[in-house]
Amino acid sequence: MNELYKFIVEGGDHGQAGIDGDAFWLRANARTDWFFKPDGSGRSDNIVRLVRSMDQPVFALRAKVSAAFVATYDAGALFIQSDDQHWGKLAFERSASGEPTIVSVVTRGTSDDADGPVNLGDHVWLRLYCDGRVVAFHHSLDGEAWRFSRLFTLPNIGARPIRIGFGVQSPTGNGTTAIFSDVEVTYDAISDMRDGS
């Protein structure tokens, strides 16, 4: 079901947000990112985002995502956050090679960074699912057949409420816009998180 009305804007100093019917857009300012360098040498947390609290133990958040890929690492993303030090994001991002790519980041004090499949289209569906113990990231070309991206956990992932939402970034550029449509929050259990069913 569409529960867009439950999301609030955070980080308005770092961009803008707007609603267009059943879709919304986020506009990133220049040099905006959410990434804690793996070597501990620096942290960026200056993105505009849409956020809501989630009380249910089992849930999924999904959306169709497109982004104006102008500069390297421009991206639109879904995220889940247990606290300020622990979060994960699944992004549709312009990679260092200049290609639209499915990218995942998991942060436990510092962030890792993993490029997934290259997507040659102008949009992709992204989904995060949590069963109260672990989180699964999936992506889809059509919003129907889901492909497994990543399985992980975070400290305090079972605590409620937990934060979920959407963000946009332009770490090396002068800003970009991401559009999120077909937004759904569901509460059904997934039988096998690795096959993306």
C-alpha positions as CSV (number, residue, x, y, z in Angstrom):
1,M,0.0,0.0,0.0
2,N,1.1,3.6,-0.6
3,E,2.1,5.2,2.7
4,L,3.9,8.2,1.3
5,Y,2.0,10.5,3.7
6,K,3.9,8.9,6.6
7,F,7.3,10.1,5.3
8,I,8.8,13.5,6.4
9,V,11.6,15.5,4.8
10,E,15.0,15.7,6.6
11,G,18.1,17.6,5.5
12,G,16.3,20.4,3.7
13,D,19.4,22.5,3.9
14,H,21.0,20.0,1.5
15,G,18.4,19.9,-1.2
16,Q,14.7,20.0,-2.0
17,A,11.8,17.6,-2.0
18,G,8.4,17.6,-3.8
19,I,5.4,15.4,-4.5
20,D,3.9,14.9,-8.0
21,G,0.8,12.8,-7.7
22,D,1.8,9.3,-6.4
23,A,5.5,10.0,-7.1
24,F,8.0,12.3,-5.4
25,W,11.3,13.8,-6.3
26,L,14.4,14.7,-4.3
27,R,16.9,17.2,-5.5
28,A,20.4,17.1,-4.1
29,N,22.7,20.1,-3.7
30,A,26.3,19.9,-4.8
31,R,28.8,17.7,-2.9
32,T,26.1,15.8,-0.9
33,D,26.7,12.3,0.2
34,W,26.0,9.7,3.0
35,F,29.1,7.7,3.4
36,F,31.5,7.0,6.3
37,K,34.9,6.2,4.7
38,P,36.1,2.7,5.4
39,D,39.5,3.9,6.7
40,G,37.8,6.3,9.1
41,S,39.3,9.4,7.5
42,G,36.0,11.2,7.0
43,R,32.3,11.1,7.2
44,S,29.6,12.7,5.0
45,D,26.0,12.9,6.1
46,N,24.5,15.8,4.3
47,I,21.7,14.5,2.0
48,V,18.1,15.5,1.8
49,R,15.9,12.5,2.5
50,L,12.4,11.3,3.1
51,V,12.1,9.3,6.3
52,R,9.6,7.4,8.4
53,S,9.6,5.3,11.5
54,M,8.6,1.7,11.2
55,D,7.1,-0.2,14.2
56,Q,6.3,-3.5,12.5
57,P,8.9,-6.3,12.8
58,V,8.4,-7.5,9.2
59,F,8.1,-5.1,6.3
60,A,9.3,-4.2,2.8
61,L,9.8,-0.9,1.1
62,R,10.0,-0.7,-2.7
63,A,10.0,2.0,-5.4
64,K,10.7,2.6,-9.0
65,V,13.8,4.8,-9.1
66,S,15.3,7.0,-11.8
67,A,18.0,9.6,-11.5
68,A,19.6,12.3,-13.6
69,F,23.1,10.9,-13.9
70,V,25.3,13.9,-14.5
71,A,28.4,13.3,-12.3
72,T,30.1,10.2,-10.9
73,Y,28.2,8.7,-7.9
74,D,25.0,10.7,-8.5
75,A,22.3,8.4,-7.1
76,G,18.8,7.8,-5.8
77,A,18.6,5.3,-2.9
78,L,16.4,3.4,-0.4
79,F,17.8,3.1,3.1
80,I,17.3,1.4,6.5
81,Q,18.8,2.8,9.7
82,S,18.9,1.3,13.2
83,D,20.8,4.3,14.6
84,D,23.3,7.1,13.6
85,Q,26.2,4.6,13.3
86,H,24.4,1.7,11.6
87,W,22.5,1.9,8.3
88,G,22.4,0.4,4.8
89,K,21.4,1.9,1.5
90,L,20.6,0.4,-1.9
91,A,21.2,2.9,-4.7
92,F,20.7,3.4,-8.4
93,E,24.0,5.1,-9.1
94,R,26.3,6.3,-11.8
95,S,29.4,4.3,-11.1
96,A,33.1,5.3,-11.5
97,S,33.0,3.8,-15.0
98,G,30.1,6.1,-15.9
99,E,27.4,3.4,-16.1
100,P,24.0,3.2,-14.2
101,T,24.7,0.6,-11.5
102,I,23.0,-1.1,-8.6
103,V,25.2,-0.2,-5.6
104,S,24.8,-1.2,-2.0
105,V,26.5,0.3,1.1
106,V,26.3,-1.2,4.7
107,T,27.6,1.0,7.5
108,R,28.7,-0.3,10.9
109,G,30.6,2.7,12.2
110,T,32.3,2.8,8.8
111,S,30.9,2.1,5.4
112,D,31.6,-0.5,2.8
113,D,30.8,-0.1,-0.8
114,A,29.8,-2.8,-3.4
115,D,28.9,-2.4,-7.0
116,G,26.3,-4.8,-8.3
117,P,24.8,-5.3,-11.8
118,V,25.0,-2.6,-14.4
119,N,21.6,-1.4,-15.5
120,L,21.4,0.1,-19.0
121,G,17.9,1.5,-18.6
122,D,16.9,4.8,-17.2
123,H,15.1,3.4,-14.2
124,V,15.1,0.3,-11.9
125,W,12.9,-1.0,-9.1
126,L,14.6,-1.3,-5.7
127,R,13.4,-3.1,-2.6
128,L,14.5,-3.5,1.0
129,Y,13.0,-6.2,3.2
130,C,13.5,-6.8,6.9
131,D,12.3,-9.8,8.9
132,G,13.3,-8.3,12.3
133,R,16.7,-10.0,12.3
134,V,18.3,-9.5,8.8
135,V,17.8,-7.2,5.8
136,A,17.7,-8.2,2.2
137,F,18.2,-5.9,-0.8
138,H,16.6,-6.7,-4.1
139,H,16.4,-5.0,-7.5
140,S,14.1,-5.6,-10.5
141,L,13.8,-4.5,-14.1
142,D,10.0,-4.6,-14.1
143,G,8.8,-4.5,-10.5
144,E,7.7,-8.1,-10.7
145,A,10.7,-10.4,-10.9
146,W,13.1,-9.5,-8.1
147,R,16.8,-10.3,-8.1
148,F,18.9,-10.7,-4.9
149,S,21.5,-8.1,-4.2
150,R,22.6,-8.4,-0.6
151,L,21.8,-10.0,2.8
152,F,23.1,-8.4,6.0
153,T,22.2,-7.4,9.5
154,L,22.9,-4.3,11.7
155,P,23.2,-3.8,15.4
156,N,19.8,-3.2,17.0
157,I,18.1,-4.2,13.7
158,G,15.3,-5.8,15.8
159,A,14.6,-2.7,17.8
160,R,11.4,-0.7,17.0
161,P,10.8,1.9,15.8
162,I,13.4,1.7,13.0
163,R,14.0,4.3,10.3
164,I,13.5,3.7,6.6
165,G,13.3,6.0,3.6
166,F,14.7,7.5,0.4
167,G,17.7,9.7,-0.3
168,V,19.5,11.4,-3.2
169,Q,23.2,12.3,-3.5
170,S,25.7,14.1,-5.7
171,P,29.1,13.6,-4.0
172,T,31.3,14.8,-6.9
173,G,28.8,16.9,-8.9
174,N,26.8,20.0,-8.7
175,G,23.5,18.3,-7.8
176,T,21.1,15.9,-9.3
177,T,17.4,14.8,-9.1
178,A,16.0,11.4,-8.3
179,I,12.4,10.4,-8.9
180,F,10.6,7.7,-6.8
181,S,7.3,6.3,-8.0
182,D,5.3,3.1,-7.5
183,V,6.2,3.5,-3.8
184,E,4.9,0.6,-1.6
185,V,5.2,-0.4,2.0
186,T,4.1,-4.0,2.6
187,Y,4.1,-6.3,5.6
188,D,4.1,-9.8,4.1
189,A,6.9,-12.2,4.9
190,I,9.2,-13.3,2.1
191,S,9.7,-17.0,2.0
192,D,13.3,-17.0,0.6
193,M,15.2,-13.7,0.8
194,R,17.9,-15.0,-1.5
195,D,15.8,-15.8,-4.5
196,G,14.0,-12.4,-4.4
197,S,10.5,-14.0,-4.4
